[in-house]
Structure formats: structure tokens, C-alpha cells
Amino acid sequence: MYQNTSITDKTYKKLAIQVSLNGLSFAVFDTILNKPLALKTISMGKVNVLSRIEDLFAEAFQNHPELKAGYDEIVIVHSNNLSTFVPTALFDEEYLGSYLQFNTKVFETDFFAFDELPTYEMNNVYIPYVNMNNYFIDQFGTFDYKHSHTILVQRLLELSKNNDERKMFVHVSDSHFEIVVAQNQQLLLFNTFDYKTPEDFIYYILFTAEQLQLNPEYFPLALLGKIAENDALYEVVYQYVRHVSLMDVSHLINPFTEAENREHFILLHS
């Protein structure tokens, strides 16, 4: 964890940076009030995984002084689809790569990491962006890092407490989305899908519902991430799923809009 050496140097601020191959978003938090103060998105288009991160991020750090301010805590959130959840009973730290080989191409040179979710007796095994971590080591020295799916699933499971109804959550990004099905803090399903059209989007949602024997006439579906009521994605879901809504984010007390809180749900819970 990134910490200053003396209590007199403490800033009582935390920086969270969410990184993907499309760019980065960051939020600054007041750690005393446990409240976000600033939120920014820096788009870089589709980035080649072999691109020089130094070149891509240098401009962002130059243009956004918040990234170079002093913080008591820094967390990097890795966003990719190179992750899988493993029950604690089946987990062995010596074989991280073996868990991922069923849903992604794994190479001997890959570096594996995992986030623990002890409350839910599982771990999220994933491949972080090592070149990005190396860049942040140069910038910050030390920091914590975790996977975006860990934050998403953990928070949605918390929100499902004392609700015995099976509920589907769909977290939307520009070219992919995650489906989480939860029932009273139990993770029934997690998966991520790439999509190009609204038809792709609704196909995977209905296919997942069918696998879990969820009737589109009855099961509740909450949409979050980059989606709004007038979107083509929302409209196509509305045609096929009776109980669909944008996720209620009223529990997030901050200066941002509902749309921003929904789109940056993961970052704001990091």
C-alpha cells in the first residue's frame, strides 16, 4: 500500500485508477468522509497490448495534475476479460494458470494474480496488465491493485443480501458486458461477453437466462455501466424482459450524476 512516512504528511486522500486497453478513468477520494471528490475519463481508442504504456500514459499524467498529487493510498483496477472466479475449496495458489486455461489462451510467460473474496469463499484469478503495473511502479513506487470483476461481483453480492429472489445484473461497456446473477449473497453465475449489436446483447442475456431457467416474464434485471434508457441496448432488452430497469445508485452520495455513478460503478466502489 502507498503510504507517507509521517502522520503529518498524510493527505487523507486516495487515488483509484481503472485501466483497460481503451484508456483509463480515475477517481480521487476523501478517506475521512469516504467520499469521491473528482472523476475523470481519458479515452485512448483501442490500444495494442504491446504499445509502449509510457507513451500512452505520459500525456494523461502531464494533462491531469491530480494523477501526480500526493496520496495516502493508491489502487489500480485492471479491466479485462482474463479472469475467473474459483471457490476457495478448489483453490490452490500454485496452479493459478490452470484455472484460466478453460476460458482464455494462457502462455507460459503470463503473470497471474488473484483477489480474495473471503466473505463469499472464492478468489478471482486473473492476468493483470504487467506493463501498466510497471509504469505505475515508476510513477508511484508502491500501490495496491485488483481486478474490476472482483469489485463488481463483491459489491453486487453485498447488495443482494437478504433478497432470496434470483436477480440478474448486466454491466455494460463499449464492446463487452458482464452478467452477474446473484441470490442472497450467493453468486449463481458470472460471465463476460463481447458484442457489436443490440441483437448480440439481447441474445447473450436471453441465452444466460435460459441456462438458469429464468423466465423473462418474471426475473428482475438491473442494467448498469455505460447505458441509458434511450439507448438501443436498453430498448432491445425492454422488448424481451418484462422487469428491466436501470440500477438504483441512490446509495452513492457524491457530486456526480446518476448516469456517471452507473457508468463508473466499479471505479467508485474501488
N, C-alpha and C positions, 0 to 999 in steps of 0.2 A: 504494500500500500504506500502511496505517495504521502509523505508527512514532513512537515517542517520540524526543525530540531528543537525549537523553543516554543513554549506556550505563548510567548509574546509575539511570535511570528505568525501565529495561526490566523488564517483569513476567514475561517468558518464558511468556506465555500468549497463546492465540489464541481468538477467538470466531468461530464459524460459525453463521449464521442461515439456515435454509431457509424460504422464504416461498412461499405459494400463496394461492389465493382462499378457502381454508378456515381459514387461520391460519398459525401459524409454529412451528417447532421450533428449538432452539438447543443447541449443544454447546460446552463450554469445554475447551480442550486445553492440556496442559503441553507446551511446544515443546521442552524439553530431553529429556524422556522420549518425546516424540512419542506421547502417550497422552491419551485423553479423560478428563476428571475429572468432568464433570457433563453431564446430558442432560435436556432438558425439552421438553414439547409443550404448546402453547397453542392450543386449538381455538376458532374464532370462528364456526363454522357456515359456510354458503355466503355469501360476501361479494360484493356487487356491485362490479364492476371500477371503477365510478365513485364508490364510497364514499370518504369522507374518511379516508385512511390515518392521519392524525394522531389522529382519534377512536378508530379501531380498535386502534392500537398503543400509545396513551398508557397505557392501563390495564396492558398487558403490561409496559411499561417501569417503571411505578410499582410493580407487584407483584413484579418479579423483579430484585433489585439486581444480579444477575450481568450483566444487559444494560448496566448503566451503569458497570461497573468498568473499570479501565484495561487495555488490551491492546496488545501489540506488533503484532498482525496481526488484521484483521477481514475475513471473506469472507461475502458474501451469495449464497445459492444460490437461483436463480429456478426454481420448479417450475410449468411449464405445458406444453401440447402445441403451442406455437407455435415449433417448431424443426425443423430438417432438417440432415442430415449431407451435406457436399459434398466430393468428392475434391479434393485440393489442385490437381491438374492442371486441374480445371474451375472453380476458384475465382477470382473477381475481386471485390475489396473494394468496387468502385464499384457493384456490382449486387446487393447483399445481398437486397433485397426481391424480386428476380426469382426467387430460389431458393425462397422461401416461398410464392409465389403459387399453386403447384401443390397445396399441401395445407392452406392456410388462407386466410382472407379478409384481404387486405392493404390498408391505407389509406395515402394519401399522407402522413398525419400520423404514421404509426408510426415509432418509433425502432428501428433494427436494431443488433444486436451479434453478435459471433462469438467462439467459443473455438477456439483452435488445438490440434490433436492431432498434432503433427509426427511423432511416432513411427509413427502409423498413416496418415500422409499424407492427412489430411482436416481439415475445420473444421466446427464446429457453428454454423449461423446461426440466430439466434432473436430474438424480441421480448421484452425484459425488461419488468418492471413499472416503468415510469419513475416513477410517483408514489411507489412504495415506495423506489426508489433516492433520490429527492429527500428523502424523510423521513429516510433513514439518513444522507444528507449533513448534514442539520441535527443529527443525533444524534452522529455520529462524525467528521465532517469528511471524511476520505478512507477508502476501503476498496476491496478487490477484489470483483468479482462474476463469477459464471459460471452456466451452466445445469445443472440437475440431470441432464439426459440426457448431458451431457459427462462428468460424474463417473461415472455408472453405466456407460456404454459403455467408458470408459477402464479402469476397474477390472476389468470382466468380460473385456476383451481381455487384460489382464495375466494374469488367472487362467487364460486358455485357452492360455498359452504351452506349447509342446511337446506339445500334445494335438491330434492330427490328426483326431479324431472331431468331427463337427458336433454341437454341443450347443446346446440352447435354454434360455434363461433368461427367466423371466417375473417381472417386478417389479410387485407388486400394491399399489394404493392403494384408497381407499374407493369411488371411482366410475370409475376408469380403471386401465389397466395397460400396461406396456411389454413388448414382446417383443424380445429380442436373440438372434440366432443367430450363434455365433462358432465359428471353426475355426483353431486355432493362430495367434492374434492377427490373424486376418482377420475383419472384420465382414461377414457374409453378408446380414444383414437387421436392420433396426431399424424398429419401428413402434409406435404407441401407439393404444389402443382405449378407447372409453367402454363401460361395461357396467352393467347393472342386475340381472341374474340370473345364477346359476351357468350356465344354458344359454347365455347370451350369451358368458360367459367361455370355456367349452369350445369353442363354435363358432369363435371367432376363433383359438384355439390350433390346432385341427384344420385350419382353412382355411389358416393360415400354413404348417403342416407339409405340407399337400398341395401348396402352391405351390412348396415347396423339395424336393418328393419325399422327404420324411422319413416313414418308416414308423413309426406309433405303437407297433408291436411292438418296435422296436429303438432309436430315438433317445433319448438321455438328456435329461430335462427337470428343471431345478432351479428351485424357487419361492423367491422372497424378497420382502421388503416386508411388507405387513400381511396375513399368512396363517399359519395353524397347521394341524396335522394333523387336528384335529377340525372344521375349517371346512367348510361346504358347498362352497366353491370347491375345496378340496383333494380332497374326496371325489369330486366330479364328474370331476376330472382323473384321479384314480386309477382310475376305471372305464374310461377310454378310452386312457390312455397307460401302457404297462407299466412303464417305467423312470422313475418320477417320484419326486422326493424334495425335502425342504426343503433349501435351500442350506446347505452346511457353512460356518459362520462362525467356526470354531475358531481361525483365524489372527488374529482380533481379540482381543487381550489387554487386557481392561478390566474395570471392576466391574459391567458390565451383563449382563443375562440373554441367553440365545441369542435369545429372541423379540425383545428390544429391539435387539440387533445386526442381526437380519434386517430388522426394520421400518425402522430408521434407517440402513441400509447406506449410502445416499448421503451423508447428513449426516456420518456417522463417517469417510467417506473424503474429505471436502472439505478 
